Amino acid sequence: MKTIRRPKSRNKVWIYSWTVIGVLVVAVIIQFGGLFVSIPLIKVGTYVSDIGAATFGSLTSKNSIVSENQQLKDQLAEVQVAIDRDKLLVQENSDLKDLLGRHSNNSTVLATVLSKPPMSLYDTAIVDVGSSDKVAVGDTVLALGYVPIGVVSSVNVHSSVVEFYSSSGQKINVNLGKNIQTVAEARGNGNFLIKLPKGSLVAEGDPISAPSIGAEIFGHVENISSNENEPFIYLRFTLPVNISQLHFVQIDRNI
């Protein structure tokens, strides 16, 4: 049997053809492969850039919000100060109307409180009227136009010192309830103490008056305490006005 062989020239053609194709493929890869690789890298770079821009923008926005918030707080504080000032003016105006409406006669003079507890010493206050207004030592000082709270203790030409009845060591004759007459001992800062025998018919809330100083209302029993080893009970009360919040008083002059 005979074997058919291809001519050697034809084999060379096939080898040459595949070699050319291989060279072309390699050339294409070399020519455009960089582009194929660079496209994903460009996409990654763009993504990272977008994230950075978003992060920076977020931080900038947050700083802006913090700054605006602080500005709003500052503005709110200024508004609150203005509101508080207006409230104070309204209260002072109301106090003046009450004083002038309740107790106005030729013997009383209206005084502005310049200094009061706790800024002034002990239970005293300084007011802006003095001898030029015919104020004298011993004149009664009134709160709300009708509540005696102290006396004038010293006088200058244009100012005076007021000593409150609650100044430590003072003793005021008072009426407790309907039929108990006793002595209230001042304890300072508007406070008083009353000592009574155990068994006395008193209760918290009972009214206290002081006719000796013209006080129809001098306070109310606020607390009752006792000690098993003592035959007394102790009653505590305060002036019917807060002396640390006084803005105006009236002085009842002995003229």
C-alpha positions as CSV (number, residue, x, y, z in Angstrom):
1,M,0.0,0.0,0.0
2,K,1.3,3.4,-0.9
3,T,1.4,6.4,1.5
4,I,0.4,9.8,0.2
5,R,2.7,12.5,1.4
6,R,2.0,16.3,1.3
7,P,4.6,18.3,-0.4
8,K,7.1,20.0,1.9
9,S,6.4,23.3,0.3
10,R,2.7,23.2,1.5
11,N,3.9,22.5,5.1
12,K,6.1,25.5,5.0
13,V,3.1,27.6,3.9
14,W,1.0,26.5,6.8
15,I,3.8,27.2,9.3
16,Y,4.4,30.6,7.8
17,S,0.7,31.5,8.0
18,W,0.3,30.6,11.6
19,T,3.5,32.5,12.5
20,V,2.2,35.6,10.8
21,I,-1.1,35.3,12.7
22,G,0.7,34.9,16.0
23,V,2.8,38.0,15.3
24,L,-0.3,40.0,14.5
25,V,-2.0,38.8,17.7
26,V,1.0,39.8,19.8
27,A,1.2,43.2,18.1
28,V,-2.5,43.9,18.8
29,I,-2.0,43.0,22.4
30,I,1.0,45.2,22.7
31,Q,-0.8,48.0,20.9
32,F,-4.1,48.0,22.8
33,G,-3.4,46.0,26.0
34,G,-2.4,49.1,27.9
35,L,-5.8,50.6,27.1
36,F,-7.6,47.4,28.3
37,V,-5.7,47.6,31.6
38,S,-6.0,51.4,32.0
39,I,-9.8,51.5,31.7
40,P,-10.4,49.6,35.0
41,L,-7.7,51.7,36.7
42,I,-9.3,54.9,35.5
43,K,-12.6,53.7,36.9
44,V,-11.0,52.9,40.3
45,G,-9.3,56.3,40.4
46,T,-12.6,58.1,39.5
47,Y,-14.4,56.2,42.3
48,V,-11.7,57.0,44.9
49,S,-11.8,60.7,43.8
50,D,-15.6,60.8,44.1
51,I,-15.3,59.3,47.7
52,G,-12.7,61.9,48.7
53,A,-14.8,64.7,47.3
54,A,-17.9,63.4,49.1
55,T,-16.0,63.1,52.4
56,F,-14.5,66.6,52.2
57,G,-17.9,68.0,51.3
58,S,-19.5,66.3,54.3
59,L,-16.8,67.6,56.7
60,T,-17.2,71.1,55.2
61,S,-21.0,70.9,55.6
62,K,-20.7,69.7,59.2
63,N,-18.4,72.6,60.2
64,S,-20.8,75.0,58.6
65,I,-23.7,73.6,60.6
66,V,-21.7,73.8,63.8
67,S,-20.9,77.4,63.1
68,E,-24.5,78.3,62.3
69,N,-25.7,76.5,65.4
70,Q,-23.3,78.6,67.6
71,Q,-24.5,81.8,66.0
72,L,-28.1,80.8,66.7
73,K,-27.2,80.1,70.4
74,D,-25.6,83.5,70.7
75,Q,-28.6,85.2,69.2
76,L,-30.9,83.3,71.5
77,A,-28.9,84.4,74.5
78,E,-29.1,88.0,73.5
79,V,-32.9,87.7,73.1
80,Q,-33.2,86.0,76.5
81,V,-31.3,88.9,78.1
82,A,-33.7,91.4,76.5
83,I,-36.7,89.4,77.7
84,D,-35.4,89.2,81.2
85,R,-34.8,93.0,81.2
86,D,-38.3,93.7,79.9
87,K,-39.8,91.4,82.6
88,L,-37.8,93.3,85.3
89,L,-39.1,96.6,84.0
90,V,-42.7,95.3,84.0
91,Q,-42.3,94.0,87.5
92,E,-40.8,97.2,88.8
93,N,-43.7,99.2,87.2
94,S,-46.2,96.9,88.8
95,D,-44.5,97.2,92.2
96,L,-44.6,101.0,91.9
97,K,-48.3,101.0,91.0
98,D,-49.1,98.7,93.9
99,L,-47.1,100.9,96.4
100,L,-48.6,104.2,95.2
101,G,-52.1,102.7,95.1
102,R,-52.2,101.0,98.5
103,H,-50.4,103.5,100.7
104,S,-50.0,107.1,99.6
105,N,-50.1,110.0,102.1
106,N,-47.9,112.9,103.0
107,S,-46.0,111.0,105.7
108,T,-44.6,108.3,103.4
109,V,-41.9,108.5,100.9
110,L,-41.0,106.0,98.2
111,A,-37.4,104.7,98.2
112,T,-35.4,102.6,95.8
113,V,-33.4,99.8,97.3
114,L,-29.8,100.3,96.3
115,S,-28.3,97.4,98.2
116,K,-29.9,94.4,100.0
117,P,-29.0,91.0,101.3
118,P,-26.9,89.1,100.5
119,M,-24.9,92.1,99.1
120,S,-25.4,94.3,102.2
121,L,-24.1,93.4,105.6
122,Y,-26.3,91.4,107.9
123,D,-30.0,92.1,107.7
124,T,-29.7,95.6,106.3
125,A,-30.4,97.5,103.1
126,I,-29.4,100.9,101.7
127,V,-32.1,103.1,100.2
128,D,-31.8,106.3,98.1
129,V,-33.6,108.7,100.4
130,G,-32.2,110.6,103.4
131,S,-32.4,113.7,105.6
132,S,-33.1,115.8,102.5
133,D,-36.3,113.9,102.2
134,K,-37.1,114.4,105.9
135,V,-36.2,110.7,106.7
136,A,-35.1,110.2,110.3
137,V,-33.7,107.4,112.4
138,G,-36.5,105.2,113.8
139,D,-38.9,105.7,110.8
140,T,-40.8,102.5,109.9
141,V,-40.0,100.8,106.6
142,L,-42.9,99.2,104.7
143,A,-42.9,96.6,102.0
144,L,-45.8,96.3,99.6
145,G,-47.1,99.6,101.1
146,Y,-48.5,98.0,104.3
147,V,-46.1,95.3,105.7
148,P,-43.6,96.6,108.3
149,I,-40.3,95.0,107.7
150,G,-37.8,97.2,109.6
151,V,-36.7,100.7,110.7
152,V,-34.3,103.3,109.6
153,S,-31.1,102.8,111.6
154,S,-28.9,105.6,110.2
155,V,-29.4,108.6,107.8
156,N,-27.2,110.5,105.4
157,V,-28.2,113.4,103.2
158,H,-29.3,111.4,100.2
159,S,-29.4,107.8,101.5
160,S,-30.3,105.8,104.6
161,V,-29.6,102.4,106.1
162,V,-32.6,100.1,106.9
163,E,-32.3,97.4,109.6
164,F,-34.8,94.6,109.1
165,Y,-36.8,93.3,112.1
166,S,-35.3,89.9,111.4
167,S,-31.8,91.1,112.2
168,S,-30.3,88.6,114.6
169,G,-30.9,89.4,118.3
170,Q,-34.0,91.5,117.9
171,K,-37.2,90.4,119.7
172,I,-40.7,91.3,118.5
173,N,-43.9,91.0,120.5
174,V,-46.3,89.0,118.4
175,N,-49.8,87.5,118.5
176,L,-50.1,83.8,117.5
177,G,-53.4,82.6,116.3
178,K,-56.3,84.0,118.2
179,N,-55.2,84.2,121.8
180,I,-51.5,83.5,122.2
181,Q,-49.2,86.4,123.0
182,T,-45.5,85.7,122.9
183,V,-42.1,86.9,121.6
184,A,-40.5,86.1,118.3
185,E,-36.7,86.0,118.2
186,A,-35.0,87.1,115.0
187,R,-32.6,84.7,113.4
188,G,-31.5,86.7,110.4
189,N,-32.3,86.7,106.7
190,G,-36.0,87.1,107.3
191,N,-36.3,84.2,109.8
192,F,-37.8,84.1,113.3
193,L,-38.1,81.5,116.1
194,I,-40.9,81.2,118.7
195,K,-40.6,79.0,121.8
196,L,-43.8,77.8,123.5
197,P,-44.6,75.3,126.2
198,K,-45.5,71.8,125.0
199,G,-49.2,71.4,124.7
200,S,-49.8,74.8,123.3
201,L,-52.6,74.8,120.8
202,V,-50.8,75.8,117.6
203,A,-50.6,74.4,114.1
204,E,-48.7,75.0,110.9
205,G,-50.3,77.8,108.9
206,D,-51.5,79.8,111.9
207,P,-51.3,83.5,111.3
208,I,-48.8,85.7,113.2
209,S,-49.3,89.4,113.7
210,A,-47.2,92.1,115.5
211,P,-49.4,94.9,116.7
212,S,-46.5,96.5,118.5
213,I,-45.0,97.5,115.1
214,G,-48.3,97.8,113.3
215,A,-48.1,94.5,111.4
216,E,-51.5,92.9,110.9
217,I,-49.8,90.2,109.0
218,F,-46.2,89.4,110.1
219,G,-46.1,85.8,108.9
220,H,-47.5,82.3,109.3
221,V,-46.2,79.3,111.2
222,E,-44.2,77.3,108.8
223,N,-42.6,74.6,110.9
224,I,-43.1,73.1,114.4
225,S,-40.4,70.9,116.1
226,S,-39.7,69.6,119.5
227,N,-37.1,67.7,121.5
228,E,-38.0,64.9,123.8
229,N,-35.6,66.2,126.5
230,E,-37.1,69.7,126.5
231,P,-40.6,71.0,127.7
232,F,-40.9,73.3,124.7
233,I,-41.9,73.4,121.1
234,Y,-40.2,75.6,118.5
235,L,-42.1,77.4,115.8
236,R,-40.4,78.9,112.8
237,F,-41.6,81.5,110.3
238,T,-40.3,84.1,107.9
239,L,-41.3,87.6,106.9
240,P,-44.2,87.7,104.4
241,V,-41.9,89.3,101.8
242,N,-38.5,88.1,100.5
243,I,-36.1,90.8,101.6
244,S,-33.5,89.7,99.0
245,Q,-35.9,90.5,96.2
246,L,-37.0,94.0,97.3
247,H,-36.8,96.7,94.7
248,F,-38.8,99.5,96.4
249,V,-39.9,100.2,99.9
250,Q,-41.9,103.0,101.6
251,I,-40.7,104.9,104.6
252,D,-43.3,106.1,107.0
253,R,-41.8,109.4,108.4
254,N,-42.6,110.8,111.8
255,I,-43.7,114.2,110.5
